[in-house]
Amino acid sequence: MDKSARRGFTLVEIMVVVVIIGLLAALIGPRLIGQSETAKVTATRAQIKNFQQSLELFHLNNGFFPTTDQGLSALVSKPTLPPEPKNYQRGGYLNSKSVPKDPWGNSYLYICPGESGDYDIMSYGSDGREGGAEGAADITNWD
């Protein structure tokens, strides 16, 4: 074999490829990072809708919504605090053995009777504190 057949990449060619990859990462990276928070907000809204459907079924079966003290855990296991449900659905009202946390790992807030309806369900969002704006805004069932 002669030397011309064993030719590799030059330093200039490698540098051009590295610069192109860097430019692509700079343009695409921020867009992908923003989508993560949007997906978490969407997942939170979907979970709150799931809670609402389960609470409505609980209400249809028992004639009342779980109290604040009974909380969303009343959708997973039969409450022992009064008022005790008489027609509690076997297996609970959620397809899980525990009440899921929001995508940021925080518990949902449930209040019954609510200030905005029969009950209020809320996630404090990414900051885990009441209030907030934009990505850290609260997510509620009355929005």
PADO-350617 format. One record per residue (C-alpha): residue in one letter; x, y, z. Coordinates in steps of 0.001 Angstrom, whole numbers, plus 500000, padded with zeros to 6 digits. Layout:
<pts>
aXYZ ...
</pts>
This chain:
<pts>
m500000500000500000 d501263503428499231 k500987506400501574 s498143508114499660 a495760505174500308 r496147505493504138 r495114509120504364 g493153510165507523 f491274513298508529 t493201516529508801 l493053518774511830 v491133521390509811 e488453518853508829 i488012517748512436 m487774521388513609 v485073522141510998 v482988519178512228 v483412520245515874 v482317523824515057 i479223522556513175 i478239520297516100 g478724523215518506 l476486525483516416 l473754522842516228 a473889522308520001 a473671526072520604 l470613526406518363 i468692523256519320 g469645522835523003 p467615525727524457 r464490524630522589 l464689521119524002 i465300522360527555 g462150524524527446 q460052521569526313 s460807519656529495 e458980522170531690 t456099522416529214 a455723518629529334 k455644518688533158 v452896521334533173 t450889519301530646 a451322516136532740 t450184518015535859 r447036519285534123 a446269515735532931 q446737514330536454 i444427516986537910 k441777516029535295 n442203512389536345 f441664513389539986 q438531515320538990 q437041512320537172 s437819510059540116 l436324512549542582 e433127512781540517 l432796508988540547 f433446508950544317 h430688511579544682 l428248509598542522 n428816506466544607 n428754508094548037 g426838511373547785 f429734513571548978 f433278514490548056 p436136513453550348 t436818516047553030 t440072517986553195 d441170515723556076 q440428512590554038 g442284514122551107 l443044512592547749 s444106509404549538 a440352508685549789 l440599507834546093 v443089505050546833 s441841503551550096 k438529503750551942 p438553506637554418 t438186505819558095 l437527509437559114 p433909510609559120 p431948510783556974 e432720507226555965 p431582506296552440 k428877503623552317 n429343502612548660 y433112502801548303 q434278501275545015 r436286498107545524 g439925498795544613 g439568502561544933 y439114505217542295 l442667505606540958 n444711503087538994 s447531503218541518 k448187502089545066 s449118505591546215 v448287509165545263 p450833510257542663 k452985513308543277 d453271516114540760 p456119515942538203 w458351518011540528 g457934515460543344 n455517517511545467 s452126516469546839 y448973517912545315 l446921520197547545 y443250519201547953 i440672521364549733 c436982520505550132 p434841522515550146 g436889524632547769 e436982528360547243 s436557527967543471 g434073525077543393 d433059521938545251 y436775521208545747 d440127522702544808 i443109520722543533 m446436522466543136 s450094521913542331 y452470524702543292 g454468524090540110 s458216523963539659 d459110526168542638 g456937524193545101 r455588527429546628 e452264529206546360 g452116531842543662 g454800532220541060 a454801533291537452 e455306531630534083 g457028528235534567 a456723528444538369 a453015529342538354 d450471527313540322 i448429524782538348 t444824524354539497 n441595522617538554 w439783525925538040 d442139527321535372 
</pts>
